Amino acid sequence: MLTISIFSAIILATIIVLNLPVFGKLPSGSRLNSIHQLSNYKDGALQNLSPTPMQPEGVTFFEIFRKYLFGKHPNKVPTRAIVTVKPALDSLPGINSTEIIWFGHSSYLIKAGDKRILVDPVFSNTPSPFSFVGSKAFPGTEFVNAEDFLNIDILVITHDHYDHLDYHSILKIAPNVKAIVTSMGVGSHLERWGISSGKITELGWEQSVTLFNSIKLTAVPARHFTGRKFKRNQTLWSAFVLELPGSKLFLGGDSGYDKHFEKIGNNYGPFDIAILECGQYNEMWPYIHMFPEQTVQAAIDLKAKILMPVHWGKFSLSMHPWNEPIERVTKAAEHKQLQIITPRLGETVLLENIHQFEKWWLA
């Protein structure tokens, strides 16, 4: 009886934990029907345009787990606090001007005229369901809080992974947001967290929405995956084309390299800037995250005038040194003669007047 009681208690505790709000909710009803109608839905899950295994042939999940936990990975975290810039969150650029402020990893604010667009805000100390699990934010990178973003016009969420969709940040930011644009299915998580469905627009690839009569967002393909618990690819992952008065931006989210970048460049480019992931890569998962050299090639494929690499500088979710991504991507961009910008966390980038940024990660 004691054994049965202990076993029952474990099962009950597991059920309770897995039903906590932080895990969100899988799509159902009309939302699920909409997902089933997407062209890339097949065999019970959403699919990438190209076959995309989680790891290459011959590499097991156990091997990845073992190397991640027990391998030697020097310099994964900075030895001293990263020096940031106090961000000008409330100032507004001129008419038809565009400003970008990066907060580390894939969180950044775009200010276009009198409108503010916040992308993938993650301001918790760990990008995981619980604060005691996973990589901690690098020293010095917790210089802004979710409570600082009380005047956001559009919140963009590329996909539902914890390092892009942060439960605690969303709870604080979403109530004051005027509109939320995200990938198809992600709205199920948001509604589970009490966010009004009237604020949420979910897009499939090649679908668009225009907000405030002047801001157009189009979801386009990425090569990645989704899931907050065990069942993968029940919600969509996307990049977004952002068209503003006077500028056009590519918001990359997460993606492995593939031919879709060239197609997007041909169909939607050229872009004034491509904000692309550069970090958390490894040869054991080469299809779902880009290596820095591929990030540069993706920007070229997109016909981007400028590359801004993100998805690094705040969390260590892979095994490479913390500053290896920016070292490799700047070297590759120089070799390909592609303009690249490397602002400090919190520093304002004025898109119409790009200046030379220092290599602050060497300081």
C-alpha positions as CSV (number, residue, x, y, z in Angstrom):
1,M,0.0,0.0,0.0
2,L,2.9,2.4,0.8
3,T,4.4,1.8,-2.6
4,I,1.0,2.3,-4.3
5,S,0.5,5.6,-2.3
6,I,3.9,6.9,-3.2
7,F,3.5,6.0,-6.9
8,S,0.0,7.6,-7.0
9,A,1.4,10.7,-5.3
10,I,4.1,11.0,-8.0
11,I,1.6,10.6,-10.8
12,L,-0.7,13.2,-9.2
13,A,2.2,15.7,-8.7
14,T,3.3,15.2,-12.3
15,I,-0.2,15.9,-13.6
16,I,-0.5,19.0,-11.5
17,V,2.9,20.3,-12.6
18,L,2.4,19.7,-16.3
19,N,-1.0,21.5,-16.1
20,L,0.5,24.7,-14.6
21,P,-0.2,27.8,-16.7
22,V,3.5,28.3,-17.6
23,F,3.2,25.4,-20.1
24,G,0.4,27.1,-22.0
25,K,-2.3,25.1,-23.8
26,L,-2.3,23.2,-27.1
27,P,-4.6,24.6,-29.8
28,S,-8.2,23.2,-30.0
29,G,-11.5,23.9,-31.6
30,S,-11.6,26.4,-34.5
31,R,-7.9,27.3,-33.9
32,L,-6.9,23.7,-34.4
33,N,-9.1,23.5,-37.5
34,S,-7.3,26.5,-38.9
35,I,-3.9,24.8,-38.3
36,H,-5.1,21.7,-40.0
37,Q,-5.8,23.8,-43.1
38,L,-2.3,25.1,-43.4
39,S,-0.3,23.8,-46.4
40,N,2.5,22.6,-44.1
41,Y,0.4,20.5,-41.8
42,K,0.8,16.8,-42.4
43,D,0.8,13.6,-40.4
44,G,-0.5,15.2,-37.2
45,A,2.1,18.0,-37.0
46,L,3.3,21.2,-38.7
47,Q,6.3,20.6,-41.1
48,N,9.2,22.5,-42.3
49,L,9.6,23.2,-46.0
50,S,12.6,20.8,-46.1
51,P,13.1,17.6,-44.1
52,T,14.4,18.8,-40.8
53,P,15.5,16.1,-38.3
54,M,16.3,17.4,-34.8
55,Q,19.9,16.0,-35.1
56,P,21.9,14.4,-37.9
57,E,22.1,10.7,-38.5
58,G,24.1,8.9,-35.9
59,V,23.6,11.5,-33.1
60,T,21.3,10.5,-30.3
61,F,19.5,12.6,-27.8
62,F,21.3,10.8,-25.0
63,E,24.7,11.8,-26.6
64,I,23.6,15.5,-26.8
65,F,22.4,15.4,-23.2
66,R,25.6,13.8,-21.9
67,K,27.9,16.3,-23.7
68,Y,25.8,19.2,-22.7
69,L,25.8,18.3,-19.0
70,F,29.2,16.6,-18.5
71,G,31.4,18.0,-21.3
72,K,34.0,20.7,-20.8
73,H,32.7,24.0,-22.2
74,P,35.1,26.9,-21.3
75,N,34.0,30.5,-21.4
76,K,30.3,29.8,-21.7
77,V,29.5,32.7,-19.5
78,P,31.3,36.1,-19.3
79,T,33.8,36.4,-16.5
80,R,32.5,39.9,-15.6
81,A,29.3,41.8,-15.9
82,I,28.4,43.0,-19.4
83,V,28.3,46.7,-19.6
84,T,25.0,47.9,-21.0
85,V,23.5,51.2,-22.1
86,K,20.4,52.7,-20.3
87,P,17.8,52.4,-23.0
88,A,15.7,55.3,-24.2
89,L,12.4,53.4,-24.0
90,D,10.1,56.4,-24.0
91,S,11.6,58.8,-26.5
92,L,10.2,58.8,-30.1
93,P,12.1,59.0,-33.3
94,G,11.2,61.4,-36.1
95,I,8.4,60.8,-38.6
96,N,9.4,58.0,-40.9
97,S,12.4,57.2,-38.8
98,T,13.1,53.8,-37.3
99,E,15.0,52.9,-34.1
100,I,16.0,49.6,-32.7
101,I,17.0,48.7,-29.2
102,W,18.3,45.2,-28.4
103,F,18.0,43.8,-24.9
104,G,20.0,40.6,-25.4
105,H,19.1,37.2,-26.9
106,S,16.1,37.8,-29.2
107,S,14.3,40.6,-27.4
108,Y,14.3,44.0,-29.0
109,L,12.2,47.1,-29.4
110,I,11.4,48.8,-32.7
111,K,10.3,52.4,-32.6
112,A,8.7,53.6,-35.8
113,G,7.4,57.2,-35.7
114,D,5.0,57.2,-32.7
115,K,4.5,53.4,-32.6
116,R,6.5,50.9,-30.5
117,I,6.9,47.2,-31.6
118,L,8.3,44.8,-29.0
119,V,9.6,41.4,-30.3
120,D,10.0,38.2,-28.3
121,P,10.3,39.8,-24.8
122,V,12.1,37.5,-22.3
123,F,13.0,39.4,-19.1
124,S,13.0,36.5,-16.7
125,N,16.3,35.3,-15.3
126,T,16.0,31.9,-17.0
127,P,14.4,31.0,-20.3
128,S,12.6,27.9,-18.9
129,P,9.3,27.1,-17.2
130,F,10.9,27.4,-13.7
131,S,13.5,29.9,-12.4
132,F,15.6,27.1,-10.9
133,V,16.0,25.3,-14.2
134,G,18.3,26.2,-17.1
135,S,20.9,28.8,-18.0
136,K,20.9,32.0,-16.0
137,A,21.0,35.4,-17.6
138,F,24.6,36.7,-17.9
139,P,25.8,39.2,-15.3
140,G,24.8,42.7,-16.2
141,T,22.1,41.8,-18.7
142,E,19.1,42.2,-16.3
143,F,19.1,46.0,-16.8
144,V,15.4,46.2,-17.9
145,N,12.3,44.7,-16.5
146,A,9.0,43.7,-18.1
147,E,7.3,46.4,-16.1
148,D,9.2,49.0,-18.1
149,F,7.2,48.3,-21.2
150,L,3.8,49.8,-20.5
151,N,3.2,51.6,-23.8
152,I,3.7,48.9,-26.5
153,D,1.5,49.2,-29.6
154,I,2.4,45.8,-31.1
155,L,3.8,42.7,-29.5
156,V,5.4,40.2,-31.9
157,I,6.0,36.6,-30.8
158,T,7.8,34.4,-33.4
159,H,7.1,31.0,-31.7
160,D,6.4,29.4,-28.4
161,H,9.8,28.3,-27.1
162,Y,10.6,29.6,-23.6
163,D,13.5,31.8,-24.8
164,H,11.0,33.6,-27.1
165,L,7.7,33.3,-25.2
166,D,8.2,34.0,-21.6
167,Y,5.2,33.5,-19.4
168,H,6.1,36.0,-16.6
169,S,7.1,38.7,-19.1
170,I,3.9,38.3,-21.1
171,L,1.7,38.5,-18.0
172,K,3.2,41.9,-17.2
173,I,3.4,43.3,-20.7
174,A,0.4,42.0,-22.5
175,P,-2.4,43.8,-20.5
176,N,-1.1,47.2,-21.8
177,V,-0.4,46.1,-25.4
178,K,-2.8,47.3,-28.1
179,A,-2.2,44.3,-30.5
180,I,-0.4,41.0,-30.5
181,V,0.8,39.4,-33.8
182,T,2.1,35.8,-33.6
183,S,2.4,32.5,-35.4
184,M,-0.7,30.3,-35.9
185,G,-1.6,28.4,-32.7
186,V,0.4,30.5,-30.2
187,G,-2.7,32.4,-29.3
188,S,-3.9,29.3,-27.4
189,H,-1.1,29.8,-24.9
190,L,-1.9,33.5,-24.6
191,E,-5.6,32.9,-24.0
192,R,-4.7,30.3,-21.4
193,W,-2.9,33.2,-19.6
194,G,-5.9,35.4,-19.6
195,I,-5.1,37.6,-22.6
196,S,-8.1,38.7,-24.6
197,S,-8.5,37.0,-28.0
198,G,-9.5,40.3,-29.4
199,K,-5.9,41.5,-29.2
200,I,-4.4,38.5,-30.9
201,T,-3.8,38.0,-34.6
202,E,-2.3,34.6,-35.6
203,L,-0.8,34.2,-39.0
204,G,0.2,31.3,-41.2
205,W,3.1,31.6,-43.6
206,E,2.5,34.2,-46.3
207,Q,-0.5,35.7,-44.4
208,S,-0.4,39.4,-43.5
209,V,-2.0,41.9,-41.2
210,T,-1.9,45.7,-41.4
211,L,-2.2,47.6,-38.1
212,F,-2.6,51.4,-37.4
213,N,-3.0,51.9,-41.2
214,S,0.7,51.9,-41.7
215,I,2.4,48.9,-40.2
216,K,2.3,45.6,-42.1
217,L,3.4,42.3,-40.8
218,T,3.7,39.2,-42.9
219,A,4.6,35.7,-41.5
220,V,7.1,33.9,-43.6
221,P,8.7,30.4,-43.3
222,A,11.5,29.6,-40.9
223,R,13.3,26.2,-40.4
224,H,12.7,25.3,-36.8
225,F,10.2,23.6,-34.5
226,T,7.9,24.4,-31.5
227,G,6.6,22.9,-28.3
228,R,6.5,23.8,-24.6
229,K,6.0,20.3,-23.2
230,F,6.5,17.0,-25.0
231,K,4.4,17.2,-28.2
232,R,6.2,19.2,-30.9
233,N,5.1,21.2,-33.8
234,Q,1.5,21.8,-32.8
235,T,1.9,25.5,-33.2
236,L,3.7,27.3,-36.0
237,W,7.1,29.0,-36.0
238,S,7.7,32.0,-38.2
239,A,9.9,34.9,-39.3
240,F,8.2,38.2,-40.0
241,V,8.5,40.8,-42.7
242,L,7.8,44.2,-41.1
243,E,6.9,47.0,-43.5
244,L,7.0,50.5,-42.0
245,P,6.7,53.9,-43.5
246,G,10.1,54.5,-45.0
247,S,11.7,51.1,-44.1
248,K,11.4,47.3,-44.3
249,L,12.8,44.9,-41.7
250,F,13.2,41.2,-41.6
251,L,12.5,39.7,-38.1
252,G,14.1,36.3,-38.2
253,G,13.0,34.5,-35.0
254,D,14.8,31.1,-35.0
255,S,15.7,29.2,-38.1
256,G,18.3,26.8,-39.5
257,Y,19.7,27.8,-42.9
258,D,17.9,26.7,-46.0
259,K,16.7,27.9,-49.4
260,H,13.7,29.7,-47.9
261,F,15.9,32.8,-47.2
262,E,16.6,33.3,-50.9
263,K,12.9,32.9,-51.8
264,I,11.9,35.4,-49.1
265,G,14.5,37.8,-50.5
266,N,13.2,37.5,-54.0
267,N,9.6,37.9,-52.9
268,Y,9.8,40.6,-50.2
269,G,13.3,42.1,-50.4
270,P,15.4,44.1,-50.4
271,F,15.4,44.8,-46.7
272,D,16.9,47.8,-44.9
273,I,18.0,45.4,-42.1
274,A,17.8,41.7,-41.3
275,I,17.7,40.9,-37.6
276,L,18.9,37.3,-37.6
277,E,19.7,34.6,-35.0
278,C,23.4,34.0,-34.3
279,G,24.1,31.8,-31.4
280,Q,23.1,28.5,-29.6
281,Y,24.3,26.5,-32.6
282,N,26.1,23.1,-32.5
283,E,27.0,20.4,-35.0
284,M,24.7,18.1,-33.1
285,W,21.6,20.2,-34.1
286,P,22.7,21.8,-37.4
287,Y,19.3,22.0,-39.1
288,I,17.4,24.1,-36.5
289,H,19.9,26.9,-35.7
290,M,22.3,28.6,-38.0
291,F,26.0,28.8,-37.7
292,P,27.4,32.4,-37.8
293,E,28.7,32.0,-41.3
294,Q,25.2,30.9,-42.4
295,T,23.7,33.9,-40.7
296,V,25.7,36.1,-43.0
297,Q,24.7,34.1,-46.1
298,A,21.1,34.3,-45.0
299,A,21.3,38.1,-44.8
300,I,22.8,38.1,-48.3
301,D,20.1,35.8,-49.6
302,L,17.5,38.1,-48.1
303,K,19.0,41.1,-50.0
304,A,19.5,42.9,-46.7
305,K,21.6,46.0,-46.6
306,I,22.5,45.5,-43.0
307,L,22.8,42.5,-40.7
308,M,22.0,42.8,-36.9
309,P,22.9,39.4,-35.2
310,V,20.8,38.5,-32.1
311,H,20.1,35.3,-30.2
312,W,23.3,35.7,-28.2
313,G,24.7,37.9,-25.5
314,K,22.3,37.0,-22.6
315,F,21.9,33.2,-22.2
316,S,24.1,30.2,-22.8
317,L,21.8,27.5,-24.4
318,S,24.5,25.7,-26.3
319,M,28.1,24.7,-25.7
320,H,30.1,27.4,-27.5
321,P,31.9,30.3,-25.8
322,W,29.5,33.1,-25.0
323,N,31.2,35.5,-27.5
324,E,32.1,33.1,-30.2
325,P,28.9,33.8,-32.3
326,I,29.7,37.5,-32.6
327,E,33.4,36.9,-33.3
328,R,32.6,34.4,-36.1
329,V,29.7,36.4,-37.6
330,T,31.7,39.7,-37.8
331,K,34.6,37.9,-39.4
332,A,32.3,36.3,-42.0
333,A,30.5,39.5,-42.7
334,E,33.8,41.3,-43.3
335,H,34.8,38.5,-45.7
336,K,31.5,38.8,-47.6
337,Q,31.6,42.6,-47.5
338,L,28.2,42.8,-45.7
339,Q,27.5,45.7,-43.4
340,I,27.0,44.4,-39.8
341,I,26.0,46.3,-36.7
342,T,26.9,45.2,-33.2
343,P,25.2,47.6,-30.7
344,R,25.5,47.1,-26.9
345,L,22.5,45.9,-25.1
346,G,20.3,48.9,-24.6
347,E,22.0,51.0,-27.2
348,T,19.7,52.8,-29.7
349,V,20.3,52.0,-33.4
350,L,18.9,54.7,-35.8
351,L,18.3,52.9,-39.0
352,E,18.6,56.0,-41.2
353,N,22.0,56.9,-39.7
354,I,24.0,53.8,-39.0
355,H,27.4,54.5,-37.3
356,Q,30.3,52.2,-36.5
357,F,29.8,50.2,-33.3
358,E,32.7,49.2,-31.0
359,K,33.6,45.6,-30.4
360,W,32.3,45.8,-26.8
361,W,32.5,42.1,-26.2
362,L,36.3,42.3,-26.2
363,A,36.4,44.9,-23.4
